Amino acid sequence: MILEEGTAWDIPIEVLLVKNADVALEGAQGVVTGDSVILDDCRSWLNLGRWITEKWIPEAWIVDLKSGGRHLRVTEAEVGKFD
């Protein structure tokens, strides 16, 4: 499915199924994963989750944890959803 969808993109795509992704991706560039061990050991990574959220879920609540949550914008109507 990834390769089929990827034909619409003008970028090279490689899909591999391996037993030990940690070892296979060590030192790799352009890695997409949520695994912290792999993120620590790869050369570069893409935050695909953020891109998907910003592009396709514009109404998502995003909290900037670096700011201690000070940049969370919540309207009165949204607060009522949790009552």
C-alpha positions in Angstrom: 0.0 0.0 0.0 2.8 2.4 0.8 4.5 1.9 -2.5 1.2 2.2 -4.4 0.3 5.5 -2.7 3.9 6.7 -3.0 3.7 6.7 -6.8 1.9 10.0 -6.6 4.8 11.6 -4.7 7.9 12.9 -6.5 10.3 11.4 -3.9 12.2 8.0 -3.7 10.5 5.5 -1.4 11.9 2.3 0.0 9.9 -0.2 2.1 11.6 -3.0 3.9 10.2 -5.6 6.3 13.0 -6.6 8.7 13.2 -8.6 12.0 15.2 -6.0 13.8 14.3 -2.4 12.7 16.5 -0.9 15.4 19.6 -2.3 13.8 18.4 -1.8 10.2 17.7 1.9 10.8 20.7 2.8 12.9 22.5 5.7 11.2 19.8 6.0 8.5 18.4 9.3 7.2 14.8 10.4 6.8 13.4 7.8 9.2 9.7 7.9 10.1 9.0 6.2 13.4 7.7 6.8 16.9 10.3 4.5 18.5 12.6 6.5 20.7 15.5 4.0 20.5 15.5 4.3 16.7 15.1 8.1 16.8 18.2 8.3 19.1 20.3 6.3 16.7 19.3 7.5 13.2 21.0 10.3 11.4 17.7 12.2 10.6 14.0 11.7 11.0 10.7 13.2 9.7 7.9 14.1 12.1 5.2 12.6 9.9 2.7 12.6 12.7 2.9 16.4 13.1 2.7 16.9 9.3 -0.4 14.7 9.1 -2.0 16.4 12.0 -1.3 19.9 10.7 -2.4 19.1 7.1 -5.4 16.8 7.7 -6.7 17.5 11.2 -6.5 21.3 11.5 -9.0 21.3 14.4 -6.7 19.1 16.6 -5.7 20.4 19.9 -1.9 20.8 19.9 0.0 21.5 23.2 3.5 22.8 22.9 5.1 20.9 25.8 8.2 23.1 25.7 6.1 26.0 26.7 4.6 24.2 29.7 1.2 24.2 27.9 0.9 28.0 27.9 0.1 28.0 24.2 -3.0 25.8 24.4 -5.9 27.6 22.9 -9.3 26.3 24.0 -12.6 28.0 23.4 -15.5 28.0 25.8 -17.5 25.7 23.5 -14.7 23.2 23.4 -14.4 23.2 27.2 -18.1 22.3 27.4 -17.4 19.1 25.4 -15.9 17.5 28.4 -18.7 18.3 30.9 
